[in-house]
Structures are given as structure tokens and as C-alpha cells.
């Protein structure tokens, strides 16, 4: 058996998927230690996994909430810039401290979230295998695919590649400071220079497991044989229990709304959603994701049911429509139950997820710059009343069921690590 370490951002969407993989590895007899900021410990313990903190003095308990409180008030490029500045800071401390923590824990292989910068550099230093897990959209710098932070339509034409290449160049200018930090550590550790842009991040050369089904991604021939679409990585039993007033649900069709746990402090969007749903033959439930208190939104139009947190998987089983920020987890969990969507992408990979929602015909999206109550109402009515959206969502539900899920993802992780694990004399 192998002792695995898992590394991901201390954000609910990433922790939920990574601890699910960890639980399955643990169930198969492997040791699993969750590595990360102290704020991740509660999630690790709830999943029954060991935990080791990285840079605990710099990132004490409560740090993540402070980061995300500010991020939750931003959107668009401002949010992207703030995310990059946070990533530069966390990457520096991660590279400084993670190798020693991993050594002391006796970890033999790593499962690293794609959103962790410098993960491949740590694995190179320690000479241990690692597999990439994609909780968000598969990234990778491939000019045949529109950059994840855009809602650009997919096109295989020459102009599409040219447009995409320009978008990636723009994105690279944002991350220059992060790459500089990684380069300095590689030089200090006498590791070879990164040969391409993907080497700076946590893109494994052994295997990449994505929780997207293949049908929810554009063609990616450049990653053939390396990228595995396994479907969502979620397990309701691994999540912290959430109280919810189920007795307040009525017999009307349910519209479930969540703006996630990061960009969830844009109060104007909740007001526009509530106003857009007034008069519909449906019950609106709004989950605030911890960003706001329900009392702050008591005057929402239409008297929707507003809660701080919600048991998302249970509510999606009852839902007729999801309105959300196009966060990967909420979207894939909705599609797992055949629920169509109307999305309002805010930042990071959400525009790219929204573009795939339109591409697959499972819903519609409205960018924040074009968001009005009228447009939102029109989109909601269209998705609720036109059968094609539900039919396409059910098609994706079937694709997800056939993708293999967590069990297949862990099969791939085990096989990749077993073939590439160095022999260690003990």
C-alpha cells in the first residue's frame, strides 16, 4: 500500500472533491494525509483523513475566510488579479515549507489539485510520483481551447486558435510573478528549468483525472492518453452535515440558487435573482454559502427561502432549475441529477464553464456586465419551459453515470503511481 498526500486550495469546492478521492484511496487500504492550510483540517477530519498543516504560522485558522471575504466582493478582472496575488503569496510559502512536511509525514505519492502552483516542482524535488486532479475546468495551455476565463465559443478555425493564443498571452502576463517564484526555487534546488508553461503548475505527466464527463469538454487531442474524464468526485457522506428547514418546501417546482462559497457577497445579484423569479410557478431557495447572513437579505422580492448553507446534493434531487455562478462543482452536481441551469459567471474558470453550458445546450448564461432582471427572467422562463434544456441535462446525467466517477478516478491514480513509484530502500 502507498501513503498518499493530497494538496488543494482550502476552498470548499476543492476540498469536497479531493477528500472524496482521499476517502476512496483510504478505503482501499492506502494511507492518506491531507496537506494544506490549517483551515482545511476540519474538512479532512470530517472525511476521516489525517491532516498536516503547511505554513501554519503564516496562515492560521480563519485566514481563508478573510481571503475569501474580500474576493467575494469582486468580479471580473479585479477578482482574477486578487486571486493571482493570493496565489503568489501562498505559492512562495508552499514551496518553502511543503517538502519538509511531506518528508516528515512519510508520503510516497501525491494527488495535487490543478489549481496548486508549483506542485510539480515539489514532486520533482522529492522524486515522488504525482497525479493531477481537476476540481475546476481542465486548464492546460492549448491554443485549440478558449482560455478558461473567457466565454468565447469553441471554434477549430484558424482565427479561433489565433484568438485563443492572444487570450493565453494575456493570462500569462498575470501569472508572471508566480512563475518567477517557482523558477527561483527550482534554481535554488538545482532542478532543471521548466521546459514549457505547464511545468510551472501541477500538470502531471502520468495522469490527469478530471471530474468533467467527456461530453462537457471541448476536443483535447493534445492530452490523449493522459487526460481521463471520470465524472464528478463527490460523496455526500464525507461532507459536514447541514441543517435545513425541509418542512418549508412546498409542492411547487424548486429553483435552487447558489453563488458558491467564494464570489457570494455580491448582494445585488441575489436581489436580481429574487426579482426575476417573482410570479413564477416555482419556489426559490437561495443558499448564501456562508458569505452573508440570511438576516441581511430579509427584504428580497417574492419571499424566497434564504439559508446560510444548504445540503446541496439533497436539494438538487428535488430541483427543476439551478441558478448559480457557473462554479464547476455546482454545475456538475446539478447535471448529475439532470437539472438544467441558468448561470451568472463571475470570475476565474466560471466564464469557461458557462460557455460549455451553452455549448452542450444544458442551460444559458448571462455575464455580469449584461445582467438585468429582464434578461434573467427571460432566461429562467426559457430554460424552465423549453424541454430541450432538460433533455440535454438528462443526456449529461447519463454521460456522468457512465464515466466511472470516483472509483474510476482512483483506479487511474493507483495505476499511474504503481507504474512510476521509485524503489526506496528502507
C-alpha beads as a LAMMPS data file, in Angstrom:
LAMMPS data file: protein, C-alpha beads

426 atoms
425 bonds

1 atom types
1 bond types

-500.0 500.0 xlo xhi
-500.0 500.0 ylo yhi
-500.0 500.0 zlo zhi

Masses

1 110.0

Atoms # bond

1 1 1 0.000 0.000 0.000
2 1 1 1.055 3.587 -0.668
3 1 1 0.949 6.643 1.577
4 1 1 -0.673 9.416 -0.471
5 1 1 -0.655 13.127 0.239
6 1 1 -3.411 15.296 -1.230
7 1 1 -2.966 19.017 -1.815
8 1 1 -5.625 21.516 -2.856
9 1 1 -6.771 25.074 -2.066
10 1 1 -8.596 25.434 1.262
11 1 1 -11.869 26.183 -0.514
12 1 1 -14.983 24.076 -0.096
13 1 1 -15.329 23.162 -3.779
14 1 1 -11.774 21.849 -3.935
15 1 1 -11.772 20.182 -0.522
16 1 1 -15.035 18.339 -1.183
17 1 1 -13.698 16.689 -4.326
18 1 1 -10.196 15.996 -3.008
19 1 1 -11.346 14.477 0.286
20 1 1 -13.690 12.254 -1.712
21 1 1 -10.711 10.889 -3.663
22 1 1 -8.807 10.569 -0.393
23 1 1 -11.596 8.591 1.240
24 1 1 -11.689 6.116 -1.634
25 1 1 -7.914 5.669 -1.531
26 1 1 -8.168 5.165 2.211
27 1 1 -10.976 2.637 1.784
28 1 1 -8.692 0.615 -0.476
29 1 1 -6.084 0.396 2.261
30 1 1 -3.793 3.289 1.368
31 1 1 -2.636 5.869 3.855
32 1 1 -3.925 9.352 3.054
33 1 1 -2.805 12.652 4.555
34 1 1 -4.445 15.924 3.590
35 1 1 -1.865 18.713 3.280
36 1 1 -2.763 22.380 3.353
37 1 1 -3.628 25.489 5.311
38 1 1 -4.968 24.909 8.834
39 1 1 -8.443 25.900 7.607
40 1 1 -8.549 22.607 5.670
41 1 1 -8.247 20.470 8.798
42 1 1 -11.959 20.434 9.648
43 1 1 -12.820 19.084 6.195
44 1 1 -10.084 16.466 6.429
45 1 1 -11.319 15.291 9.826
46 1 1 -14.941 15.231 8.640
47 1 1 -13.787 12.883 5.866
48 1 1 -11.904 10.715 8.352
49 1 1 -8.479 11.557 6.931
50 1 1 -5.194 12.557 8.545
51 1 1 -4.044 16.155 8.240
52 1 1 -0.733 18.023 8.208
53 1 1 -0.629 21.817 8.117
54 1 1 1.646 23.758 5.777
55 1 1 2.786 27.257 6.804
56 1 1 0.532 27.277 9.865
57 1 1 2.138 30.392 11.363
58 1 1 1.574 32.442 8.200
59 1 1 -1.934 31.080 7.569
60 1 1 -3.622 30.426 10.948
61 1 1 -7.199 29.236 11.222
62 1 1 -9.513 31.916 9.838
63 1 1 -7.110 33.135 7.156
64 1 1 -9.053 31.559 4.296
65 1 1 -12.280 33.256 5.399
66 1 1 -10.525 36.639 5.344
67 1 1 -9.123 35.987 1.871
68 1 1 -12.493 34.946 0.505
69 1 1 -14.406 37.715 2.251
70 1 1 -12.533 40.222 0.113
71 1 1 -12.628 38.047 -3.009
72 1 1 -16.381 37.608 -2.630
73 1 1 -16.909 41.328 -3.175
74 1 1 -15.056 41.342 -6.514
75 1 1 -15.822 40.138 -10.002
76 1 1 -14.219 40.018 -13.442
77 1 1 -10.592 41.067 -13.836
78 1 1 -10.443 42.572 -10.348
79 1 1 -11.239 39.175 -8.855
80 1 1 -8.731 37.497 -11.167
81 1 1 -5.974 39.928 -10.160
82 1 1 -6.694 39.363 -6.477
83 1 1 -6.624 35.590 -6.987
84 1 1 -3.229 35.854 -8.679
85 1 1 -1.814 37.991 -5.862
86 1 1 -3.001 35.431 -3.304
87 1 1 -1.525 32.617 -5.363
88 1 1 1.882 34.309 -5.459
89 1 1 1.915 34.567 -1.677
90 1 1 0.683 31.047 -1.000
91 1 1 2.996 29.533 -3.646
92 1 1 6.063 31.045 -2.014
93 1 1 5.235 29.596 1.407
94 1 1 4.111 26.296 -0.102
95 1 1 7.452 25.797 -1.856
96 1 1 9.329 26.815 1.266
97 1 1 7.510 24.507 3.688
98 1 1 5.763 21.656 1.851
99 1 1 8.826 19.482 1.086
100 1 1 9.761 19.117 4.756
101 1 1 6.167 18.397 5.820
102 1 1 5.839 15.742 3.116
103 1 1 9.127 14.108 4.143
104 1 1 8.217 14.062 7.823
105 1 1 4.823 12.513 7.052
106 1 1 6.440 9.710 5.055
107 1 1 4.326 10.449 1.978
108 1 1 5.213 8.369 -1.097
109 1 1 2.945 9.848 -3.793
110 1 1 0.869 12.971 -4.286
111 1 1 -2.522 13.862 -5.698
112 1 1 -2.321 17.574 -6.465
113 1 1 -5.148 19.897 -7.419
114 1 1 -4.518 21.566 -10.760
115 1 1 -5.004 24.965 -9.100
116 1 1 -1.923 24.496 -6.878
117 1 1 1.035 26.298 -8.391
118 1 1 4.441 24.667 -8.017
119 1 1 3.148 21.200 -7.188
120 1 1 5.217 19.542 -9.907
121 1 1 8.311 21.335 -8.583
122 1 1 7.825 19.863 -5.100
123 1 1 7.296 16.401 -6.599
124 1 1 10.458 16.813 -8.694
125 1 1 12.484 17.797 -5.637
126 1 1 11.275 14.809 -3.608
127 1 1 11.404 12.421 -6.585
128 1 1 7.925 11.072 -5.925
129 1 1 5.119 10.499 -8.452
130 1 1 2.069 12.708 -8.603
131 1 1 -1.257 12.733 -10.381
132 1 1 -3.209 15.881 -11.205
133 1 1 -6.821 16.146 -10.037
134 1 1 -9.010 18.791 -11.702
135 1 1 -11.741 20.065 -9.405
136 1 1 -12.302 23.023 -11.708
137 1 1 -12.149 23.050 -15.507
138 1 1 -9.227 21.287 -17.117
139 1 1 -6.767 24.061 -17.865
140 1 1 -3.522 23.365 -19.664
141 1 1 -2.285 25.840 -22.237
142 1 1 -3.730 24.599 -25.512
143 1 1 -4.491 27.163 -28.195
144 1 1 -7.221 24.942 -29.643
145 1 1 -9.265 25.623 -26.478
146 1 1 -10.556 29.069 -25.421
147 1 1 -8.901 30.283 -22.170
148 1 1 -10.889 29.273 -19.111
149 1 1 -11.561 32.877 -18.044
150 1 1 -13.497 33.685 -21.242
151 1 1 -16.963 32.851 -22.548
152 1 1 -15.593 32.550 -26.085
153 1 1 -17.262 29.951 -28.257
154 1 1 -15.226 26.933 -29.287
155 1 1 -14.003 27.033 -32.885
156 1 1 -11.474 24.827 -34.692
157 1 1 -10.890 27.511 -37.335
158 1 1 -7.543 29.283 -37.688
159 1 1 -8.973 32.512 -36.306
160 1 1 -10.132 30.651 -33.198
161 1 1 -6.588 29.475 -32.474
162 1 1 -5.233 32.971 -33.068
163 1 1 -7.823 34.471 -30.720
164 1 1 -7.132 31.812 -28.074
165 1 1 -3.368 32.344 -28.302
166 1 1 -3.849 36.050 -27.639
167 1 1 -6.003 35.220 -24.621
168 1 1 -3.339 32.924 -23.187
169 1 1 -0.674 35.573 -23.674
170 1 1 -2.838 37.968 -21.690
171 1 1 -3.269 35.367 -18.941
172 1 1 0.470 34.649 -18.816
173 1 1 1.156 38.308 -18.144
174 1 1 -0.959 37.990 -14.982
175 1 1 0.946 34.975 -13.676
176 1 1 4.487 36.179 -14.357
177 1 1 5.225 36.823 -10.665
178 1 1 4.124 33.285 -9.726
179 1 1 6.371 31.740 -12.376
180 1 1 9.254 33.830 -11.096
181 1 1 8.807 32.429 -7.578
182 1 1 8.775 28.869 -8.923
183 1 1 11.846 29.485 -11.108
184 1 1 13.801 30.813 -8.141
185 1 1 13.066 27.699 -6.083
186 1 1 13.941 25.384 -8.964
187 1 1 17.251 27.174 -9.353
188 1 1 17.896 27.024 -5.604
189 1 1 17.137 23.278 -5.593
190 1 1 19.247 22.720 -8.737
191 1 1 16.288 21.376 -10.681
192 1 1 16.091 21.716 -14.477
193 1 1 14.398 24.812 -15.814
194 1 1 10.765 24.439 -16.781
195 1 1 10.549 23.463 -20.440
196 1 1 7.037 24.758 -21.041
197 1 1 4.336 26.710 -19.286
198 1 1 2.576 23.617 -17.910
199 1 1 5.737 22.623 -15.999
200 1 1 5.263 25.628 -13.744
201 1 1 1.990 24.336 -12.440
202 1 1 0.719 20.934 -11.297
203 1 1 0.201 19.189 -14.616
204 1 1 1.225 15.561 -14.195
205 1 1 2.996 13.613 -16.918
206 1 1 1.495 10.407 -15.500
207 1 1 -2.241 11.084 -15.414
208 1 1 -4.801 13.874 -15.113
209 1 1 -8.204 12.986 -13.687
210 1 1 -10.987 15.452 -14.387
211 1 1 -14.410 15.413 -12.807
212 1 1 -15.911 16.621 -16.059
213 1 1 -17.548 13.984 -18.233
214 1 1 -16.007 13.922 -21.701
215 1 1 -19.245 15.350 -23.118
216 1 1 -18.735 18.535 -21.084
217 1 1 -15.361 19.395 -22.605
218 1 1 -14.107 20.568 -25.967
219 1 1 -11.909 18.169 -28.005
220 1 1 -8.437 17.843 -26.462
221 1 1 -6.324 15.601 -28.738
222 1 1 -3.085 17.005 -27.292
223 1 1 -3.803 15.278 -23.966
224 1 1 -4.943 11.951 -25.419
225 1 1 -3.907 9.074 -23.179
226 1 1 -3.076 11.409 -20.297
227 1 1 -6.385 13.129 -19.553
228 1 1 -9.166 10.993 -18.109
229 1 1 -12.748 12.261 -17.839
230 1 1 -14.188 10.377 -14.879
231 1 1 -17.221 12.460 -13.962
232 1 1 -17.806 14.284 -10.657
233 1 1 -15.899 13.429 -7.497
234 1 1 -18.432 13.913 -4.744
235 1 1 -19.627 11.929 -1.759
236 1 1 -22.382 13.325 0.440
237 1 1 -21.297 11.171 3.385
238 1 1 -17.943 12.960 3.504
239 1 1 -19.476 16.402 3.923
240 1 1 -20.203 18.188 7.127
241 1 1 -23.936 17.915 7.944
242 1 1 -26.078 20.977 7.247
243 1 1 -29.381 21.794 8.940
244 1 1 -32.143 22.805 6.538
245 1 1 -35.862 23.538 7.051
246 1 1 -37.215 20.919 4.640
247 1 1 -40.667 21.446 6.147
248 1 1 -40.776 24.871 4.469
249 1 1 -40.587 23.408 0.969
250 1 1 -43.919 23.365 -0.864
251 1 1 -45.201 21.398 -3.853
252 1 1 -44.108 23.953 -6.451
253 1 1 -41.157 23.283 -8.777
254 1 1 -37.925 24.132 -6.915
255 1 1 -35.427 26.688 -8.196
256 1 1 -32.166 26.225 -6.300
257 1 1 -29.781 29.189 -6.200
258 1 1 -26.188 29.272 -5.027
259 1 1 -23.369 31.642 -5.853
260 1 1 -20.866 29.267 -4.263
261 1 1 -18.554 29.829 -1.312
262 1 1 -16.202 32.388 -2.902
263 1 1 -17.970 35.018 -5.037
264 1 1 -21.028 35.119 -2.790
265 1 1 -21.087 38.647 -1.398
266 1 1 -22.438 40.420 -4.466
267 1 1 -25.809 41.226 -2.882
268 1 1 -27.186 42.938 -5.986
269 1 1 -27.155 39.589 -7.808
270 1 1 -29.307 37.929 -5.142
271 1 1 -31.810 40.799 -5.441
272 1 1 -31.907 40.444 -9.222
273 1 1 -32.433 36.687 -8.976
274 1 1 -35.269 37.111 -6.479
275 1 1 -36.935 39.826 -8.560
276 1 1 -36.643 37.721 -11.715
277 1 1 -38.450 34.807 -10.036
278 1 1 -41.402 36.816 -8.685
279 1 1 -44.671 35.451 -10.055
280 1 1 -43.245 32.218 -11.408
281 1 1 -44.963 28.964 -10.502
282 1 1 -41.906 27.897 -8.540
283 1 1 -40.331 28.110 -5.098
284 1 1 -36.975 29.886 -4.914
285 1 1 -34.395 28.633 -2.414
286 1 1 -31.223 30.719 -2.015
287 1 1 -28.117 29.304 -0.303
288 1 1 -25.673 32.060 0.663
289 1 1 -22.614 29.829 1.021
290 1 1 -21.567 31.466 4.271
291 1 1 -20.782 34.804 2.661
292 1 1 -23.761 36.645 4.132
293 1 1 -26.271 36.143 6.912
294 1 1 -29.889 35.474 5.859
295 1 1 -30.999 38.415 8.018
296 1 1 -29.165 40.826 5.703
297 1 1 -31.442 39.806 2.813
298 1 1 -34.820 39.831 4.568
299 1 1 -36.339 42.244 2.056
300 1 1 -35.743 40.134 -1.052
301 1 1 -38.678 40.321 -3.519
302 1 1 -41.042 37.349 -3.567
303 1 1 -40.194 35.997 -0.113
304 1 1 -37.739 33.248 -1.176
305 1 1 -36.406 30.730 1.344
306 1 1 -32.923 32.019 2.233
307 1 1 -30.380 29.996 4.227
308 1 1 -26.726 30.492 5.086
309 1 1 -25.802 26.982 3.949
310 1 1 -27.802 24.257 2.237
311 1 1 -27.456 20.490 1.742
312 1 1 -26.861 20.998 -1.968
313 1 1 -26.988 17.393 -3.129
314 1 1 -30.300 16.746 -1.361
315 1 1 -31.892 19.890 -2.804
316 1 1 -30.685 19.185 -6.324
317 1 1 -32.587 15.902 -6.234
318 1 1 -35.765 17.989 -5.882
319 1 1 -34.818 20.898 -8.188
320 1 1 -36.229 21.826 -11.595
321 1 1 -33.613 24.530 -12.221
322 1 1 -30.299 25.677 -10.771
323 1 1 -29.273 29.336 -10.847
324 1 1 -25.605 29.694 -9.967
325 1 1 -22.225 31.294 -10.659
326 1 1 -21.142 28.500 -13.042
327 1 1 -18.833 27.011 -10.434
328 1 1 -17.669 23.615 -11.677
329 1 1 -18.904 21.646 -8.689
330 1 1 -22.393 23.139 -8.559
331 1 1 -22.785 22.728 -12.316
332 1 1 -21.631 19.107 -12.398
333 1 1 -23.652 18.216 -9.315
334 1 1 -26.733 19.746 -10.959
335 1 1 -26.136 17.777 -14.141
336 1 1 -25.646 14.605 -12.091
337 1 1 -29.334 14.914 -11.275
338 1 1 -30.383 16.091 -14.746
339 1 1 -31.069 19.664 -13.616
340 1 1 -30.675 22.408 -16.279
341 1 1 -29.057 25.718 -15.401
342 1 1 -29.075 29.469 -15.717
343 1 1 -25.681 30.828 -14.731
344 1 1 -24.104 34.183 -13.930
345 1 1 -20.326 33.647 -14.220
346 1 1 -18.263 35.943 -12.015
347 1 1 -14.536 35.196 -12.499
348 1 1 -11.748 32.585 -12.720
349 1 1 -12.941 29.483 -14.648
350 1 1 -16.645 30.303 -14.317
351 1 1 -16.896 32.015 -17.750
352 1 1 -15.409 28.883 -19.338
353 1 1 -17.880 26.650 -17.514
354 1 1 -20.737 28.912 -18.624
355 1 1 -19.562 28.667 -22.237
356 1 1 -19.681 24.859 -22.003
357 1 1 -23.200 25.048 -20.550
358 1 1 -24.315 26.892 -23.678
359 1 1 -22.244 24.593 -25.936
360 1 1 -23.889 21.455 -24.549
361 1 1 -27.381 23.007 -24.510
362 1 1 -27.987 22.330 -20.801
363 1 1 -28.744 25.949 -19.986
364 1 1 -27.993 29.609 -20.576
365 1 1 -25.653 32.194 -19.097
366 1 1 -25.651 35.951 -18.636
367 1 1 -22.387 37.794 -17.939
368 1 1 -22.453 40.227 -15.025
369 1 1 -21.875 43.142 -17.425
370 1 1 -25.143 42.276 -19.221
371 1 1 -27.146 41.161 -16.206
372 1 1 -30.567 42.749 -15.828
373 1 1 -33.687 41.442 -14.144
374 1 1 -35.454 41.335 -17.524
375 1 1 -32.728 39.249 -19.214
376 1 1 -32.501 36.930 -16.226
377 1 1 -36.273 36.435 -16.106
378 1 1 -36.321 35.652 -19.812
379 1 1 -33.525 33.096 -19.465
380 1 1 -35.191 31.419 -16.475
381 1 1 -38.526 31.137 -18.268
382 1 1 -36.867 29.756 -21.403
383 1 1 -34.891 27.060 -19.570
384 1 1 -37.878 26.093 -17.413
385 1 1 -40.360 25.822 -20.291
386 1 1 -38.368 24.546 -23.278
387 1 1 -37.904 20.745 -22.979
388 1 1 -34.591 20.699 -24.877
389 1 1 -32.673 22.061 -21.876
390 1 1 -33.928 19.334 -19.545
391 1 1 -33.385 16.693 -22.238
392 1 1 -29.785 17.814 -22.697
393 1 1 -29.251 17.895 -18.932
394 1 1 -30.557 14.316 -18.749
395 1 1 -28.155 13.392 -21.559
396 1 1 -25.280 14.750 -19.474
397 1 1 -26.661 12.891 -16.446
398 1 1 -26.350 9.647 -18.386
399 1 1 -22.823 10.565 -19.509
400 1 1 -21.841 11.232 -15.896
401 1 1 -23.295 7.905 -14.767
402 1 1 -21.247 6.112 -17.415
403 1 1 -17.988 7.997 -16.767
404 1 1 -16.948 5.921 -13.758
405 1 1 -16.796 8.615 -11.106
406 1 1 -14.629 8.358 -8.024
407 1 1 -13.948 4.634 -8.388
408 1 1 -12.537 5.029 -11.896
409 1 1 -10.555 8.124 -10.890
410 1 1 -8.872 6.232 -8.065
411 1 1 -8.229 3.231 -10.333
412 1 1 -6.326 5.589 -12.634
413 1 1 -4.426 7.184 -9.737
414 1 1 -3.368 3.789 -8.366
415 1 1 -2.236 2.506 -11.753
416 1 1 -0.267 5.645 -12.626
417 1 1 1.524 5.703 -9.273
418 1 1 2.231 1.949 -9.210
419 1 1 3.971 2.139 -12.593
420 1 1 6.106 5.124 -11.644
421 1 1 6.854 4.763 -7.938
422 1 1 10.604 4.707 -7.274
423 1 1 12.099 1.839 -5.318
424 1 1 13.076 3.137 -1.891
425 1 1 15.491 1.243 0.292
426 1 1 14.124 1.255 3.810

Bonds

1 1 1 2
2 1 2 3
3 1 3 4
4 1 4 5
5 1 5 6
6 1 6 7
7 1 7 8
8 1 8 9
9 1 9 10
10 1 10 11
11 1 11 12
12 1 12 13
13 1 13 14
14 1 14 15
15 1 15 16
16 1 16 17
17 1 17 18
18 1 18 19
19 1 19 20
20 1 20 21
21 1 21 22
22 1 22 23
23 1 23 24
24 1 24 25
25 1 25 26
26 1 26 27
27 1 27 28
28 1 28 29
29 1 29 30
30 1 30 31
31 1 31 32
32 1 32 33
33 1 33 34
34 1 34 35
35 1 35 36
36 1 36 37
37 1 37 38
38 1 38 39
39 1 39 40
40 1 40 41
41 1 41 42
42 1 42 43
43 1 43 44
44 1 44 45
45 1 45 46
46 1 46 47
47 1 47 48
48 1 48 49
49 1 49 50
50 1 50 51
51 1 51 52
52 1 52 53
53 1 53 54
54 1 54 55
55 1 55 56
56 1 56 57
57 1 57 58
58 1 58 59
59 1 59 60
60 1 60 61
61 1 61 62
62 1 62 63
63 1 63 64
64 1 64 65
65 1 65 66
66 1 66 67
67 1 67 68
68 1 68 69
69 1 69 70
70 1 70 71
71 1 71 72
72 1 72 73
73 1 73 74
74 1 74 75
75 1 75 76
76 1 76 77
77 1 77 78
78 1 78 79
79 1 79 80
80 1 80 81
81 1 81 82
82 1 82 83
83 1 83 84
84 1 84 85
85 1 85 86
86 1 86 87
87 1 87 88
88 1 88 89
89 1 89 90
90 1 90 91
91 1 91 92
92 1 92 93
93 1 93 94
94 1 94 95
95 1 95 96
96 1 96 97
97 1 97 98
98 1 98 99
99 1 99 100
100 1 100 101
101 1 101 102
102 1 102 103
103 1 103 104
104 1 104 105
105 1 105 106
106 1 106 107
107 1 107 108
108 1 108 109
109 1 109 110
110 1 110 111
111 1 111 112
112 1 112 113
113 1 113 114
114 1 114 115
115 1 115 116
116 1 116 117
117 1 117 118
118 1 118 119
119 1 119 120
120 1 120 121
121 1 121 122
122 1 122 123
123 1 123 124
124 1 124 125
125 1 125 126
126 1 126 127
127 1 127 128
128 1 128 129
129 1 129 130
130 1 130 131
131 1 131 132
132 1 132 133
133 1 133 134
134 1 134 135
135 1 135 136
136 1 136 137
137 1 137 138
138 1 138 139
139 1 139 140
140 1 140 141
141 1 141 142
142 1 142 143
143 1 143 144
144 1 144 145
145 1 145 146
146 1 146 147
147 1 147 148
148 1 148 149
149 1 149 150
150 1 150 151
151 1 151 152
152 1 152 153
153 1 153 154
154 1 154 155
155 1 155 156
156 1 156 157
157 1 157 158
158 1 158 159
159 1 159 160
160 1 160 161
161 1 161 162
162 1 162 163
163 1 163 164
164 1 164 165
165 1 165 166
166 1 166 167
167 1 167 168
168 1 168 169
169 1 169 170
170 1 170 171
171 1 171 172
172 1 172 173
173 1 173 174
174 1 174 175
175 1 175 176
176 1 176 177
177 1 177 178
178 1 178 179
179 1 179 180
180 1 180 181
181 1 181 182
182 1 182 183
183 1 183 184
184 1 184 185
185 1 185 186
186 1 186 187
187 1 187 188
188 1 188 189
189 1 189 190
190 1 190 191
191 1 191 192
192 1 192 193
193 1 193 194
194 1 194 195
195 1 195 196
196 1 196 197
197 1 197 198
198 1 198 199
199 1 199 200
200 1 200 201
201 1 201 202
202 1 202 203
203 1 203 204
204 1 204 205
205 1 205 206
206 1 206 207
207 1 207 208
208 1 208 209
209 1 209 210
210 1 210 211
211 1 211 212
212 1 212 213
213 1 213 214
214 1 214 215
215 1 215 216
216 1 216 217
217 1 217 218
218 1 218 219
219 1 219 220
220 1 220 221
221 1 221 222
222 1 222 223
223 1 223 224
224 1 224 225
225 1 225 226
226 1 226 227
227 1 227 228
228 1 228 229
229 1 229 230
230 1 230 231
231 1 231 232
232 1 232 233
233 1 233 234
234 1 234 235
235 1 235 236
236 1 236 237
237 1 237 238
238 1 238 239
239 1 239 240
240 1 240 241
241 1 241 242
242 1 242 243
243 1 243 244
244 1 244 245
245 1 245 246
246 1 246 247
247 1 247 248
248 1 248 249
249 1 249 250
250 1 250 251
251 1 251 252
252 1 252 253
253 1 253 254
254 1 254 255
255 1 255 256
256 1 256 257
257 1 257 258
258 1 258 259
259 1 259 260
260 1 260 261
261 1 261 262
262 1 262 263
263 1 263 264
264 1 264 265
265 1 265 266
266 1 266 267
267 1 267 268
268 1 268 269
269 1 269 270
270 1 270 271
271 1 271 272
272 1 272 273
273 1 273 274
274 1 274 275
275 1 275 276
276 1 276 277
277 1 277 278
278 1 278 279
279 1 279 280
280 1 280 281
281 1 281 282
282 1 282 283
283 1 283 284
284 1 284 285
285 1 285 286
286 1 286 287
287 1 287 288
288 1 288 289
289 1 289 290
290 1 290 291
291 1 291 292
292 1 292 293
293 1 293 294
294 1 294 295
295 1 295 296
296 1 296 297
297 1 297 298
298 1 298 299
299 1 299 300
300 1 300 301
301 1 301 302
302 1 302 303
303 1 303 304
304 1 304 305
305 1 305 306
306 1 306 307
307 1 307 308
308 1 308 309
309 1 309 310
310 1 310 311
311 1 311 312
312 1 312 313
313 1 313 314
314 1 314 315
315 1 315 316
316 1 316 317
317 1 317 318
318 1 318 319
319 1 319 320
320 1 320 321
321 1 321 322
322 1 322 323
323 1 323 324
324 1 324 325
325 1 325 326
326 1 326 327
327 1 327 328
328 1 328 329
329 1 329 330
330 1 330 331
331 1 331 332
332 1 332 333
333 1 333 334
334 1 334 335
335 1 335 336
336 1 336 337
337 1 337 338
338 1 338 339
339 1 339 340
340 1 340 341
341 1 341 342
342 1 342 343
343 1 343 344
344 1 344 345
345 1 345 346
346 1 346 347
347 1 347 348
348 1 348 349
349 1 349 350
350 1 350 351
351 1 351 352
352 1 352 353
353 1 353 354
354 1 354 355
355 1 355 356
356 1 356 357
357 1 357 358
358 1 358 359
359 1 359 360
360 1 360 361
361 1 361 362
362 1 362 363
363 1 363 364
364 1 364 365
365 1 365 366
366 1 366 367
367 1 367 368
368 1 368 369
369 1 369 370
370 1 370 371
371 1 371 372
372 1 372 373
373 1 373 374
374 1 374 375
375 1 375 376
376 1 376 377
377 1 377 378
378 1 378 379
379 1 379 380
380 1 380 381
381 1 381 382
382 1 382 383
383 1 383 384
384 1 384 385
385 1 385 386
386 1 386 387
387 1 387 388
388 1 388 389
389 1 389 390
390 1 390 391
391 1 391 392
392 1 392 393
393 1 393 394
394 1 394 395
395 1 395 396
396 1 396 397
397 1 397 398
398 1 398 399
399 1 399 400
400 1 400 401
401 1 401 402
402 1 402 403
403 1 403 404
404 1 404 405
405 1 405 406
406 1 406 407
407 1 407 408
408 1 408 409
409 1 409 410
410 1 410 411
411 1 411 412
412 1 412 413
413 1 413 414
414 1 414 415
415 1 415 416
416 1 416 417
417 1 417 418
418 1 418 419
419 1 419 420
420 1 420 421
421 1 421 422
422 1 422 423
423 1 423 424
424 1 424 425
425 1 425 426
